[in-house]
Amino acid sequence: MTSPPPASSPPPPVAPDMPPPATPALLISSTNGHSDGAVSRYFVV
């Protein structure tokens, strides 16, 4: 198994086509009915 990346390196993006989970409320409003799966994924995480 390969060693995990250093803490200084940010984790890989889960969804490159989606913005960072910095503003979940804004994301929900923007993707309301557009990307149901993406929004649900954020809630699950």
Secondary structure by P-SEA (a helix, b strand, c coil): cccccccccccccccccccccccaaaaaaaaccccaaaaaaaaac
